[in-house]
Amino acid sequence: MSQCPTMAQLGGVSIPDVLEALRRRGDHYAILNIGLKHLRDNPDDPAGLPIVVKSLLALGLAGPARDLLLAAESSGGLDSEMVSVRDRIATAPAGRVGWRTLQDRFEANFAQVCARWPEMEKHEAVFRDIPRKYELFKSIDDNVNISRRGLRGGRQWVYDFCDVNAVASGAVLPHNSEEMFCGPYLIAGDRSASLFHRVFEATQKMFLTFSPRIYIIESDVASFGFGLYLLDTVDRLTHERVDAFVGPNCVDRLIAYLERHPDRGLPEYGVRLAATGEALCKRAFDALQPLVESRRRKAEDAATAAADYYASLPADYWQTRFGTDRDGPLRVLGLTGRFTTFLQYSMRDWGAAFEDRGHEFKMVLEDSDHDLLPASRIPEAFAEFKPDLVLCIDHFRPKYRRDVPDDVPYVGWIQDALPHLYDRECGKSLGKFDFYIARDARALSINYEYPFAQGVGWPMTTSERTYSNEPMTEEELAPHRCDFSFVSSHSKLPERAHAERRDGFKHDPMVLRLVDRVFETLQGKREWSSANACLRSGTLFRAIKRELGFVPASEKANDLLLTTYVYPMAELIFRQSVLAWVADYCDRTGRCLHLYGNGWEEHPRFAQYAHGFAENGPQLRAIHQASTINLQITTFGAVHQRLLDGLAAGGFFLIRRTPGDTAHEVMREFLAAVREYGIQPEEPFDPVELPEFDRVRAKLWEHQGWPEPDKRLTIPTGVIRQLEELERDGFRQVAGAMFEDYEGVSFATAEEFERLAEGFISDRSSRNMITERMRACVVKEYSYGALVDHLLPFIGQRLAESEGGNDGA
């Protein structure tokens, strides 16, 4: 961190020449630092006095300028120019600010600081003595400088002269501003919290609710006290993520505090403003090194203890532990993050389902919005809790490196289509103790080398505990009463989303041309017919690639384009196109529409319906119960978190129909034809000889948006296995197969929506009956408890097969 200008290494250059060069540059602060030091150290040499005085006057500090002239006059006289200056500024404003005018501010700030840190009360005498010992000056650029009278009556400035406001606001902070997280900051030798405010602002809005801790150390009590007079408020200073240590022993007290709070992160970045802060900052980081080493050893010792424990288990331990006659409840450890919009709550509800079945559950996550997980936390959880099963969402064992032992069963639940999960390296990284849950377990095994036998196909899940259908009070429901509600983060204007996302491809003109054409085509497909309700973005993408002659650099690059641009953009346009039907209907009929989620208030068409962010849990439950009709709009099918949570809470839904919601019909027809005609995987067949089978095959291919084969007509093994898996599972991921009322509550056009809306808004009895039936299905098939009941026998069987020498592939 750059500090304020100080005395230069002058060499043989004369003071007047140096000051003149600075004057031409307009650097008044550097002039004062060099010139005042020269005048103080050489009272008999007035060289440079004119330039110093003129710099003080340029900054509006006439009082200190007069004092310099008076001192020079009494010791050796003034030349005519300085006499003229002295006379001209005799009555000019001194630039001094009276401490008394700041007394009320001090009282309020001091009380607030003491409420946050009671130990500050011991410094009260020093704080209150500041007006007697120090003088306060404010320059015309709003910087403040503080001085005190020396033993011989001369003024001594407390700090170097500096454009503090410019230095603080323009400071380049050491953390990477593009990262979602950063470590704690240490601020030493600040000036009236100027640098502190810069750090606070730069780190207060990082990823979701995260903002790092800030530690302030100040060895000079009065320097900290100046801020109590000068700051309009100390709200930021006393924020829960800030800790201040003031006094000569400030470093020792910082170390003691961090030793008492092993959950608090150690400072990673040190910044200072006042020159005294450099040495103080170094002293603090030197003193921190033993604590850094101690925490490292603690994490390593815990990891070693955990590894030794699991290595000592007998060969048949896991087969017995997950058998039906296990000795005692399972110990289940959930790894998740505090900085998620949903995953931490999903882990909470998953763990509660284990507890409901008599197992022990412990969740590891950050303690506060200002602390990342300590390095020892996960190893200690293994060493102390000795879990039999590890749960994690959207991450697998390699993320935790050595923190998670290799020989403990681990389940990774893929809830989001993230690039690091849809990757062959991820699939190949799974060992015999690794299991995964995903909507598309078979596709993961086919495309990304996930071990199929270790995967569980499962859609999203809900908690009937969190989303109880027990009626909430009218006080809780009243703010959310409406005819229609929709909860979604897909609020960004498509044009804006396209502009932002294409910026990531700006260095590749061909990719830019591709995404521009995709966007243009998707925009033209806003009014898809019933048969094509689900945007076939994958098919569309392939067609545009052929049209432009575009060949991705690799399969991974192709998948990245699909997952980061094509699918999200198709989903955004689809949802907002359907939502426009609802908005148009409400505008025409006077019905009430509520939109929940970040960003709707900025959308030019939908801002008038925005009702803020919907918090997971009670507020979302209230929204579902208070809405006459909840809306479910997705391209990939209705079995999604919002529908499951809403039905569990007792909400009634209308659903935008998509082909995915009736996929079971064509899949069953295809499997029946495979069996009837004896079709073998990977063996070619003649469509001329089997026209009826090929008709059924082509129907499925068209329904799924799969490209027609270029050469031999064969049925891939993976396709048949995937469909058989879905069939065995009762097509749990297909809304039309699971909900008997699906056809009665789904719509594919604006006209169908309006017909259903008119009928159900006034028919509470029908709404209630349908909701009751759909909710019963959700609790039975989609609850966390149902998942646990399915998962544990699955793991037990796979472990038994593995330990028995059968990999089950």
C-alpha positions in Angstrom: 0.0 0.0 0.0 1.4 3.4 -1.0 1.9 5.8 1.9 1.9 9.6 1.9 4.9 11.4 0.4 7.7 11.9 2.8 11.2 13.6 2.8 13.1 12.8 -0.4 16.6 11.6 -0.6 18.0 15.0 -1.8 21.6 14.2 -2.4 23.4 17.3 -3.5 20.3 19.1 -4.8 19.5 22.3 -3.0 16.2 22.7 -1.1 15.0 25.7 -3.2 15.6 23.7 -6.4 13.7 20.7 -5.1 10.8 22.8 -3.8 10.7 24.7 -7.1 10.4 21.5 -9.1 7.6 20.3 -6.8 5.9 23.7 -7.2 5.9 23.4 -11.0 4.3 19.9 -10.5 1.7 21.4 -8.2 2.6 18.9 -5.4 1.8 21.0 -2.4 1.8 18.1 0.0 5.3 17.0 -1.0 6.5 20.6 -0.6 5.2 20.8 2.9 6.7 17.4 3.9 10.2 18.4 2.7 10.1 22.2 3.3 8.7 22.0 6.9 11.2 19.4 7.9 14.0 21.6 6.5 12.8 24.7 8.3 12.4 22.8 11.5 15.8 21.2 11.3 17.5 24.4 10.1 15.9 27.4 11.9 18.6 29.8 10.7 18.1 28.9 7.0 14.9 30.4 5.6 15.5 28.8 2.1 12.2 27.5 0.8 10.0 29.5 3.2 8.2 31.4 0.4 7.2 28.2 -1.4 6.2 26.4 1.8 4.0 29.4 2.8 2.4 29.6 -0.6 1.6 25.8 -0.5 -0.1 26.2 2.9 -2.1 29.1 1.4 -3.0 27.0 -1.7 -4.5 24.4 0.6 -6.4 27.0 2.6 -4.2 26.7 5.7 -3.6 30.4 6.4 -3.2 30.0 10.2 -0.1 27.7 9.9 1.2 30.0 7.2 0.9 33.0 9.5 2.7 31.2 12.3 5.6 30.4 10.0 5.9 34.0 8.9 5.7 35.3 12.5 8.4 32.8 13.6 10.7 33.8 10.7 10.1 37.5 11.4 11.1 37.2 15.0 14.2 35.2 14.3 15.6 36.9 11.3 13.2 39.1 9.5 11.2 38.8 6.3 12.0 40.0 2.8 9.5 42.3 1.1 7.7 39.6 -0.7 6.9 37.7 2.6 6.0 40.9 4.4 3.4 41.5 1.6 2.1 38.0 2.0 2.0 38.4 5.8 -0.1 41.5 5.5 -2.4 40.1 2.9 -3.3 37.0 5.0 -3.6 38.8 8.3 -7.3 38.3 8.5 -7.7 35.3 6.2 -9.6 32.2 7.6 -7.1 30.1 9.5 -8.4 26.7 8.2 -8.7 25.6 11.8 -11.7 23.6 13.0 -12.7 23.8 16.7 -12.9 20.5 18.5 -16.0 21.8 20.4 -18.0 21.8 17.2 -17.4 18.1 17.1 -18.1 17.3 20.7 -21.6 15.9 20.2 -20.3 13.6 17.4 -17.6 12.4 19.7 -20.0 11.6 22.5 -22.2 9.5 20.3 -19.3 7.7 18.6 -17.5 7.0 21.9 -20.6 5.5 23.4 -21.1 3.3 20.4 -17.4 2.2 20.3 -17.5 1.3 24.0 -20.7 -0.7 23.6 -18.9 -2.7 20.9 -15.6 -2.9 22.7 -16.0 -2.1 26.5 -12.2 -2.1 26.9 -12.1 1.2 25.0 -13.4 2.9 28.1 -9.9 2.8 29.6 -8.8 5.2 26.9 -11.5 7.8 27.7 -9.0 10.3 29.4 -6.8 10.3 26.3 -9.7 10.7 23.9 -11.2 13.6 25.9 -7.8 15.3 26.2 -7.4 15.6 22.5 -9.0 19.1 22.2 -6.5 20.4 24.7 -3.4 19.0 23.2 -4.1 19.1 19.4 -5.2 21.6 16.8 -7.3 20.5 13.9 -7.0 22.0 10.4 -9.1 21.3 7.3 -7.8 22.1 3.9 -9.9 23.2 0.9 -9.7 19.7 -0.6 -11.5 18.3 2.6 -8.4 16.6 4.0 -7.7 17.1 7.7 -4.3 17.6 9.3 -3.6 17.6 13.0 -0.9 19.4 14.9 0.3 20.0 18.4 2.5 22.6 19.9 6.1 21.6 20.6 8.1 22.3 23.7 9.4 25.5 22.3 6.1 26.7 20.9 6.7 25.4 17.4 3.9 23.4 15.6 4.5 19.7 15.1 2.3 18.0 12.6 1.1 14.5 13.8 1.3 13.0 10.3 3.1 13.6 7.1 1.1 15.9 4.8 -0.9 13.9 2.4 -4.0 14.0 0.1 -5.5 11.3 2.3 -8.8 11.2 0.5 -7.2 10.7 -2.9 -4.7 8.1 -1.6 -7.4 6.1 0.2 -10.0 6.2 -2.6 -7.4 5.3 -5.3 -5.6 2.6 -3.3 -5.2 -0.7 -5.2 -6.0 -3.3 -2.7 -4.0 -6.6 -2.7 -6.9 -9.0 -2.9 -8.2 -10.2 -6.3 -11.4 -8.2 -6.9 -12.6 -10.9 -9.3 -12.6 -13.7 -6.8 -15.7 -14.6 -4.8 -13.8 -14.7 -1.5 -10.8 -13.2 0.1 -9.0 -13.5 3.4 -9.2 -11.0 6.4 -7.5 -7.6 6.2 -5.1 -6.1 8.8 -5.1 -2.3 8.8 -2.3 -0.5 10.7 -1.5 3.2 11.1 -4.7 4.4 9.4 -5.7 8.1 9.5 -9.2 8.7 10.8 -10.4 5.4 9.3 -9.8 6.7 5.7 -8.2 3.5 4.5 -10.6 1.4 6.6 -13.6 2.8 4.7 -11.9 2.0 1.4 -11.3 -1.6 2.5 -14.8 -2.0 3.9 -16.5 -0.8 0.8 -14.3 -2.9 -1.5 -15.1 -6.1 0.4 -18.7 -5.7 1.7 -20.4 -7.2 -1.4 -18.4 -10.2 -2.4 -20.1 -13.6 -3.0 -23.7 -13.7 -1.7 -23.5 -12.8 2.0 -19.8 -13.1 2.4 -17.6 -10.2 3.5 -14.2 -10.8 5.2 -13.1 -9.8 8.6 -11.1 -6.6 9.1 -8.6 -6.2 12.0 -7.5 -2.7 13.0 -4.4 -2.2 15.1 -3.3 1.2 16.3 -0.5 1.7 18.9 -1.2 5.4 19.4 -4.4 5.9 21.4 -4.9 9.5 20.3 -4.6 8.6 16.6 -7.6 6.2 17.0 -9.4 8.9 19.1 -9.2 11.5 16.3 -11.6 9.4 14.3 -14.2 9.5 17.1 -14.3 13.3 16.6 -14.0 13.3 12.8 -16.3 10.5 11.6 -20.0 11.3 11.1 -20.8 7.8 12.3 -18.9 4.7 13.5 -21.5 2.2 12.2 -19.0 0.6 9.9 -16.2 0.7 12.5 -18.3 -1.2 15.0 -19.7 -3.6 12.4 -19.6 -7.3 13.6 -16.9 -8.1 11.0 -14.5 -5.5 12.4 -12.3 -5.7 15.5 -10.1 -2.9 16.7 -7.0 -3.2 19.0 -5.7 0.1 20.4 -2.7 0.9 22.5 1.0 0.1 22.8 0.1 -3.6 23.3 -2.3 -3.8 20.3 -0.3 -6.5 18.5 -0.3 -8.7 21.6 -4.0 -8.3 22.1 -4.7 -9.2 18.4 -2.7 -12.4 18.8 -4.5 -13.3 22.1 -7.8 -12.6 20.4 -7.1 -14.9 17.5 -5.8 -17.6 19.9 -9.1 -17.4 21.7 -11.1 -17.6 18.5 -9.6 -20.4 16.4 -12.6 -20.1 14.0 -11.6 -16.6 13.0 -9.4 -16.3 9.9 -5.9 -15.0 10.3 -5.0 -11.7 8.4 -3.9 -12.4 4.9 -3.5 -8.8 3.6 -1.8 -5.9 5.4 -2.3 -2.3 4.5 -1.3 1.0 6.1 -1.5 4.7 5.5 0.4 6.6 8.1 4.1 6.0 7.9 4.1 4.5 11.4 1.9 1.7 10.2 4.6 0.1 8.1 6.6 -1.1 11.1 3.5 -1.9 13.1 2.1 -4.0 10.2 5.4 -5.9 9.9 5.5 -6.5 13.7 2.0 -7.9 13.6 2.7 -10.4 10.7 5.9 -11.5 12.4 4.0 -12.2 15.6 1.3 -14.1 13.7 3.7 -16.7 12.3 3.7 -19.0 15.3 -0.1 -19.0 15.2 -0.1 -19.8 11.5 2.2 -22.7 12.2 0.2 -23.9 15.1 -3.0 -24.0 13.1 -1.3 -25.8 10.3 0.0 -28.5 12.7 -3.5 -28.8 14.2 -5.0 -29.5 10.8 -2.3 -32.0 9.9 -2.6 -33.8 13.2 -6.4 -34.1 12.9 -6.0 -35.4 9.3 -3.5 -38.0 10.4 -5.7 -39.2 13.3 -8.7 -39.5 10.9 -6.6 -41.5 8.3 -5.2 -43.8 11.0 -8.8 -44.5 12.3 -10.2 -45.5 8.9 -7.1 -47.5 8.0 -7.5 -49.5 11.1 -11.0 -50.7 10.3 -11.5 -54.4 9.4 -12.1 -55.4 5.8 -15.7 -56.3 6.3 -16.5 -53.1 8.4 -18.5 -51.3 5.8 -20.5 -54.3 4.6 -21.5 -54.8 8.2 -22.1 -51.1 8.9 -24.5 -50.7 6.0 -26.1 -54.1 6.5 -29.7 -54.5 7.8 -28.4 -55.7 11.2 -25.9 -52.8 11.7 -24.8 -52.2 15.3 -26.1 -48.7 16.2 -27.1 -45.7 14.1 -25.0 -44.4 11.2 -22.9 -41.3 11.8 -23.5 -39.0 8.8 -21.4 -36.0 8.1 -22.7 -33.3 5.7 -20.2 -30.9 4.0 -21.7 -27.7 2.7 -21.2 -24.0 2.4 -22.8 -21.1 4.1 -22.5 -19.0 1.0 -25.2 -20.7 -1.1 -28.8 -19.6 -1.9 -30.2 -23.2 -1.5 -27.6 -25.9 -1.0 -27.0 -25.3 2.7 -30.8 -25.7 3.3 -30.9 -28.8 1.1 -28.2 -30.3 3.2 -30.0 -29.3 6.4 -33.2 -31.0 5.3 -31.3 -34.1 4.0 -29.6 -34.4 7.4 -32.9 -34.0 9.2 -34.3 -37.0 7.2 -31.4 -39.1 8.5 -32.1 -38.0 12.0 -35.8 -38.8 11.6 -34.7 -42.4 10.9 -32.6 -42.6 14.0 -29.1 -41.8 12.6 -26.7 -39.2 13.9 -26.0 -36.2 11.6 -23.5 -33.4 11.8 -23.1 -30.6 9.3 -19.9 -28.7 8.6 -20.2 -25.2 7.3 -18.8 -21.7 8.0 -19.6 -20.2 11.4 -20.5 -16.7 10.1 -20.8 -14.5 7.0 -17.2 -13.3 7.6 -15.2 -16.5 8.1 -14.1 -19.1 5.6 -13.9 -22.7 6.9 -10.7 -23.1 9.1 -8.3 -25.6 7.7 -8.7 -27.9 10.7 -12.5 -28.0 10.7 -13.1 -30.9 8.3 -10.2 -33.1 9.6 -11.3 -32.5 13.2 -14.8 -33.5 12.3 -13.5 -36.8 10.9 -11.2 -37.4 13.8 -13.8 -36.7 16.4 -17.1 -37.7 14.8 -15.8 -40.7 12.8 -18.5 -40.6 10.2 -19.7 -43.7 8.4 -21.0 -41.7 5.5 -20.1 -38.3 4.0 -22.7 -36.2 2.1 -21.9 -33.3 -0.2 -23.8 -31.4 -2.9 -22.3 -30.4 -6.2 -18.8 -31.5 -5.2 -16.9 -34.7 -5.0 -14.0 -36.0 -2.9 -11.2 -34.4 -4.9 -12.4 -30.9 -3.9 -11.4 -31.6 -0.3 -8.0 -33.1 -1.2 -6.6 -34.7 1.9 -9.3 -33.5 4.3 -11.7 -36.4 3.4 -10.1 -39.9 3.7 -10.3 -42.1 0.7 -11.8 -45.1 2.5 -15.0 -43.7 3.9 -18.3 -43.9 1.8 -19.0 -40.5 0.1 -22.1 -39.4 -1.7 -22.0 -36.4 -4.1 -25.4 -35.1 -5.1 -25.4 -33.3 -8.4 -28.1 -30.6 -8.2 -26.7 -28.2 -10.7 -25.4 -28.6 -14.2 -21.9 -27.2 -13.4 -19.0 -27.6 -15.8 -16.7 -29.2 -13.3 -19.3 -31.9 -12.7 -20.1 -32.6 -16.4 -16.5 -33.5 -17.1 -14.8 -36.8 -17.8 -12.0 -36.1 -15.3 -14.7 -35.8 -12.6 -16.3 -39.0 -13.6 -13.1 -40.9 -13.7 -12.0 -39.6 -10.3 -14.7 -41.6 -8.5 -13.4 -44.6 -6.5 -15.2 -47.6 -5.1 -16.4 -45.7 -2.0 -17.8 -42.8 -4.1 -21.5 -42.6 -5.0 -23.5 -40.0 -6.8 -27.1 -38.8 -7.1 -28.2 -37.1 -10.3 -31.3 -36.6 -12.4 -29.4 -38.0 -15.4 -27.2 -40.7 -13.8 -27.2 -42.8 -17.0 -26.2 -39.8 -19.2 -23.3 -39.1 -16.8 -22.0 -42.6 -17.2 -22.3 -42.5 -21.0 -20.9 -39.1 -21.6 -18.6 -38.4 -18.7 -17.4 -41.9 -17.5 -19.2 -41.8 -14.2 -19.4 -45.4 -12.9 -23.0 -46.3 -13.6 -23.4 -48.9 -10.9 -22.5 -46.3 -8.3 -25.1 -43.7 -9.4 -28.7 -43.1 -8.2 -31.1 -41.4 -10.6 -33.1 -39.0 -8.5 -34.9 -35.6 -9.2 -35.0 -32.7 -6.8 -36.2 -33.4 -3.3 -38.3 -31.5 -0.8 -38.7 -31.5 3.0 -42.3 -31.8 4.3 -40.9 -30.5 7.6 -39.6 -27.2 6.2 -42.5 -26.9 3.8 -45.3 -28.1 6.0 -48.9 -27.6 4.7 -50.0 -26.6 8.1 -51.9 -23.3 7.5 -49.9 -20.2 8.4 -51.3 -17.2 10.1 -53.0 -14.4 8.1 -50.3 -12.0 9.4 -47.7 -14.2 7.7 -49.8 -14.7 4.5 -51.2 -11.2 4.0 -48.1 -9.6 2.3 -48.1 -12.4 -0.3 -51.8 -12.6 -1.1 -52.1 -12.6 -4.9 -53.8 -14.4 -7.8 -50.6 -15.6 -9.4 -47.0 -15.9 -8.1 -43.7 -17.0 -9.7 -40.4 -17.5 -8.0 -37.3 -17.4 -10.1 -33.9 -15.8 -10.6 -34.4 -15.6 -14.4 -35.1 -11.9 -14.2 -32.5 -10.4 -16.4 -33.6 -8.9 -19.7 -32.5 -11.4 -22.4 -30.7 -8.7 -24.4 -28.7 -7.7 -21.4 -27.9 -11.3 -20.4 -26.7 -12.0 -24.0 -24.5 -8.9 -24.0 -22.9 -9.9 -20.7 -22.4 -13.5 -21.6 -21.0 -12.8 -25.1 -18.4 -10.6 -23.5 -16.8 -13.7 -22.2 -16.2 -14.8 -25.9 -15.0 -11.5 -27.2 -11.6 -12.8 -28.1 -13.0 -15.4 -30.5 -14.9 -13.8 -33.4 -16.3 -17.1 -34.6 -17.8 -18.0 -31.2 -19.3 -14.5 -31.1 -20.9 -15.0 -34.4 -22.2 -18.3 -33.2 -23.8 -17.1 -30.0 -25.2 -14.0 -31.8 -27.0 -16.3 -34.2 -28.2 -18.6 -31.4 -29.6 -15.6 -29.6 -31.3 -14.2 -32.7 -32.9 -17.6 -33.4 -34.0 -18.2 -29.8 -35.6 -14.7 -29.8 -37.6 -15.7 -32.9 -38.9 -18.8 -31.1 -40.7 -17.0 -28.3 -44.1 -18.4 -29.5 -43.3 -22.1 -29.7 -46.3 -24.4 -30.5 -47.6 -27.0 -28.1 -45.6 -29.8 -29.8 -42.4 -27.8 -29.4 -43.0 -26.2 -26.0 -39.6 -27.2 -24.7 -37.0 -25.1 -26.6 -34.9 -27.7 -28.4 -31.9 -25.7 -27.9 -29.5 -28.6 -28.4 -31.0 -29.4 -31.8 -31.0 -25.7 -32.7 -27.3 -25.4 -31.6 -26.3 -28.3 -33.9 -28.1 -26.8 -36.8 -26.5 -23.4 -36.4 -23.1 -24.9 -36.1 -23.6 -26.7 -39.4 -24.9 -23.6 -41.0 -21.9 -21.5 -40.0 -19.4 -24.3 -40.4 -18.4 -23.9 -36.8 -16.3 -26.7 -35.3 -15.6 -26.4 -31.5 -12.0 -26.9 -30.4 -13.0 -30.0 -28.4 -16.0 -31.8 -27.1 -15.4 -30.1 -23.7 -15.5 -26.7 -25.5 -18.7 -27.7 -27.2 -20.3 -28.7 -23.8 -19.1 -25.5 -22.2 -20.9 -23.5 -24.8 -24.0 -25.5 -24.2 -24.0 -25.3 -20.4 -22.8 -21.7 -20.1 -24.7 -20.0 -22.9 -27.2 -22.0 -25.0 -29.1 -23.8 -22.2 -29.2 -20.8 -19.8 -30.3 -18.4 -22.6 -33.0 -20.8 -23.8 -34.3 -21.2 -20.3 -34.3 -17.4 -19.7 -36.2 -16.6 -22.9 -38.7 -19.5 -22.4 -39.6 -18.5 -18.9 -40.0 -14.8 -19.7 -42.0 -15.6 -22.8 -44.5 -17.6 -20.8 -44.5 -15.1 -18.1 -45.5 -12.4 -20.6 -48.7 -14.5 -21.2 -49.5 -14.2 -17.5 -48.7 -10.5 -17.3 -50.8 -9.7 -20.3 -53.7 -11.6 -18.9 -53.4 -9.9 -15.5 -53.1 -6.4 -17.1 -56.3 -7.1 -19.1 -58.3 -8.6 -16.3 -57.0 -6.7 -13.2 -55.6 -9.9 -11.7 -52.7 -9.6 -9.3 -49.2 -11.1 -10.2 -46.3 -11.3 -7.8 -42.8 -12.0 -9.0 -40.2 -13.0 -6.4 -36.4 -13.0 -7.0 -33.5 -10.6 -7.4 -33.6 -8.3 -10.4 -37.3 -8.2 -11.4 -37.5 -4.6 -10.4 -35.1 -3.7 -13.2 -36.9 -5.5 -15.9 -38.8 -3.0 -18.2 -41.8 -5.4 -18.7 -42.1 -7.1 -15.3 -40.8 -4.5 -12.8 -44.4 -3.6 -11.8 -44.9 -7.1 -10.4 -41.6 -7.3 -8.5 -41.9 -8.2 -4.8 -38.3 -8.7 -3.8 -36.3 -11.8 -3.0 -38.0 -14.9 -1.5 -36.1 -16.3 1.5 -35.9 -20.1 1.6 -38.1 -21.6 4.3 -41.0 -19.8 6.0 -41.3 -16.9 3.6 -41.3 -19.2 0.5 -43.8 -21.4 2.3 -46.0 -18.4 2.9 -45.8 -17.4 -0.7 -47.0 -20.8 -1.8 -49.9 -20.9 0.6 -50.9 -17.2 0.0 -51.0 -17.5 -3.8 -54.2 -18.6 -5.4 -52.2 -20.1 -8.2 -48.4 -20.7 -8.2 -46.7 -21.0 -11.5 -44.1 -23.6 -12.6 -42.3 -22.7 -15.8 -39.2 -24.6 -16.9 -37.9 -26.0 -20.2 -36.7 -29.3 -18.8 -39.8 -30.5 -17.0 -41.9 -29.7 -14.0 -40.3 -32.0 -11.5 -38.2 -29.2 -10.0 -37.5 -27.8 -6.5 -40.0 -25.0 -6.7 -42.9 -27.4 -7.6 -41.9 -29.9 -5.0 -41.5 -27.4 -2.2 -44.7 -25.6 -3.2 -46.8 -28.7 -3.3 -45.4 -29.9 0.1 -46.4 -26.5 1.5 -49.9 -26.9 0.2 -49.7 -24.6 -2.8 -51.7 -25.1 -6.0 -49.8 -25.0 -9.3 -50.4 -24.4 -13.0 -47.6 -25.9 -15.0 -46.2 -24.9 -18.4 -46.3 -28.1 -20.4 -43.1 -29.5 -22.0 -42.4 -32.7 -23.9 -40.2 -33.8 -21.0 -43.3 -34.1 -18.8 -44.8 -36.8 -21.0 -41.6 -38.5 -22.1 -42.7 -41.7 -20.4 -45.3 -42.4 -23.1 -42.9 -42.5 -26.0 -40.2 -44.2 -23.9 -42.5 -47.0 -22.9 -43.6 -47.4 -26.5 -40.0 -47.6 -27.7 -39.0 -50.2 -25.0 -42.0 -52.3 -25.9 -41.0 -52.2 -29.6 -37.4 -53.2 -28.7 -38.6 -56.3 -26.9 -41.2 -57.1 -29.5 -38.7 -57.1 -32.3 -35.8 -58.5 -30.4 -33.6 -55.5 -31.1 -30.1 -55.9 -29.7 -27.9 -52.9 -28.7 -25.2 -51.9 -31.1 -26.4 -54.4 -33.8 -27.6 -52.7 -37.0 -31.2 -53.3 -38.3 -32.8 -52.6 -41.6 -35.6 -50.0 -41.4 -37.1 -51.4 -44.6 -37.6 -54.7 -42.9 -38.7 -53.2 -39.6 -40.6 -50.1 -40.6 -42.9 -50.1 -37.6 -39.9 -50.3 -35.2 -38.1 -47.5 -37.0 -41.2 -45.4 -36.8 -41.2 -45.7 -33.1 -37.5 -45.1 -32.9 -37.7 -42.0 -35.0 -40.5 -40.7 -32.8 -38.4 -41.1 -29.7 -35.4 -39.5 -31.4 -37.5 -36.5 -32.5 -39.1 -36.2 -29.0 -35.7 -36.1 -27.3 -34.1 -33.8 -29.9 -31.4 -36.4 -30.8 -29.8 -36.1 -34.2 -30.6 -38.8 -36.7 -27.8 -41.3 -37.3 -25.7 -40.6 -40.4 -24.7 -44.2 -41.2 -25.8 -47.5 -39.7 -29.1 -47.7 -37.9 -28.2 -49.1 -34.4 -29.5 -48.5 -30.9 -26.7 -47.5 -28.5 -26.4 -49.7 -25.4 -26.6 -46.6 -23.3 -29.9 -45.5 -24.7 -31.6 -48.8 -23.8 -30.0 -48.9 -20.4 -31.0 -45.4 -19.6 -34.6 -45.9 -20.6 -34.8 -49.2 -18.7 -33.4 -47.4 -15.6 -36.1 -44.8 -15.9 -38.8 -47.4 -16.4 -37.6 -49.4 -13.3 -37.7 -46.2 -11.3 -41.3 -45.6 -12.4 -40.3 -42.6 -14.4 -40.0 -40.6 -11.2 -38.4 -37.7 -13.1 -41.4 -37.3 -15.4 -44.3 -35.2 -14.1 -46.9 -36.7 -16.4 -46.1 -40.2 -15.1 -46.2 -39.3 -11.4 -49.0 -36.8 -11.1 -52.4 -38.1 -12.2 -53.6 -34.4 -12.4 -50.8 -33.3 -14.7 -52.9 -33.0 -17.8 -55.6 -31.0 -15.9 -53.2 -28.3 -14.6 -50.7 -28.0 -17.6 -50.9 -25.5 -20.5 -49.0 -25.0 -23.7 -50.4 -21.8 -25.1 -51.6 -18.4 -23.8 -55.2 -19.4 -24.6 -54.9 -22.6 -22.6 -53.4 -20.7 -19.7 -56.3 -18.2 -19.6 -58.9 -21.0 -19.7 -57.3 -22.8 -16.8 -56.7 -19.6 -14.8 -60.4 -18.5 -15.2 -61.6 -21.9 -14.1 -59.4 -22.5 -11.1 -59.3 -19.0 -9.6 -62.9 -19.3 -8.6 -62.9 -23.0 -7.8 -61.2 -23.5 -4.5 -62.6 -26.9 -4.0 -61.0 -28.3 -7.1 -57.8 -26.6 -6.3 -57.7 -28.1 -2.9 -58.5 -31.6 -4.1 -55.8 -31.5 -6.8 -53.2 -30.1 -4.4 -53.9 -32.8 -1.8 -53.4 -35.6 -4.4 -50.2 -34.0 -5.8 -48.8 -33.4 -2.4 -49.3 -37.0 -1.3 -47.3 -38.0 -4.3 -44.5 -35.5 -3.4 -44.2 -36.8 0.2 -44.1 -40.4 -0.9 -41.8 -40.1 -3.9 -39.8 -36.9 -3.6 -39.1 -36.2 0.1 -35.7 -36.3 1.6 -36.9 -39.3 3.7 -37.8 -41.2 0.5 -34.3 -40.5 -0.8 -32.7 -41.8 2.4 -34.8 -44.9 2.4 -33.6 -45.6 -1.2 -30.0 -44.5 -0.8 -28.9 -46.6 2.2 -29.9 -50.0 0.8 -28.3 -49.0 -2.5 -25.0 -48.1 -0.8 -25.1 -51.3 1.3 -25.6 -53.5 -1.7 -22.8 -51.8 -3.7 -20.4 -52.1 -0.7 -21.3 -55.7 -0.3 -20.7 -56.4 -4.0 -17.4 -54.5 -3.9 -16.1 -56.3 -0.8 -17.3 -59.6 -2.3 -15.2 -59.0 -5.4 -18.1 -58.0 -7.7 -17.9 -54.5 -9.0 -21.5 -54.6 -10.2 -20.7 -52.9 -13.5 
